[in-house]
Amino acid sequence: MIYTLSTCSHCRAAKRFLDDCQVHYEFEDVDLLQGEERKSAIEKVRELNPACSFPTIIIEEKVIVGFKENEIREALGI
């Protein structure tokens, strides 16, 4: 799962990297959510990443904050 913002260049880079590696993933553009759905997503991101910065990437039990290609590769085993 990746929590992203639709306007975030690092978020787009992370998604593009995963697409290029043919990795299936789910994502939520938190800024496009509304009401309780948005509030819930922000609370979840804050639990994982107290700074509430984006992208917040969850791979199994590992949380990666920001687009860190080497950490993502390591977490995916690629």
N, C-alpha and C positions, 0 to 999 in steps of 0.2 A: 504494500500500500504506500502511496506517496501522497502527502498533503502538499498542495501547491497553491500558487496564486496565478491567475490567468495572465497577469502583466509581468511576471518575474522571469527574467532572462535565464537565471540559474535553474529555475524549475523547467523551463523549456529545454535547456541543455541536458538535464537529467533524463527527461522523457525521451529525447532524441537518442541519447546514449543507449537507453534500455531498448528502444525500438531497433537501433542498429545492431544490438546484440541478440535480437529476437527473443527478448525476455517478456513474458506475459506479466502485466501488472495492472492494478487498479489504482485510480487516482481520484482525488476530489480537489477541484479548484475552490478553495474555501471562500474566496472573495465573491464567487458567483452564487453561493448558497444564501438562503434567507431565513429569517426567523429562528425557530428552535433548531433547525438543521444546522445552520451556521454556528449558533451558540454551542451546540454539542460538538461540532468539529473543532472549534477553537479550544474548547475545554480538553479534548483529546490530545490536540497538539501540545498544549501547555503541560499536560501530564508527561508527555514524552520528551518535551523540549521546553523548559521553563522560559526561555527567551522568546518563544513563539515565532521563530524565524522559519523561512521557507527556502528550499523544499525541506520537508521532514520525511525521511524515507525509512520505512520499516521493512527489513528483510529478516524473516523468521523472528528471532528475539532481539536482533541488533537494530539500533536506531542510529541513523546517519543524518546529521544536520548539515545542509548545504550540498552542493554538487561536488563530491569528492570521488572522482573516478576510481582511484586505487582502492579506496575503502569499499566502494560498491562492487568492484571486481572481486575483491577478497571475500566479501559476504556472500556473493553468488557462486564463488568457486570457478570463476572464468578468467 
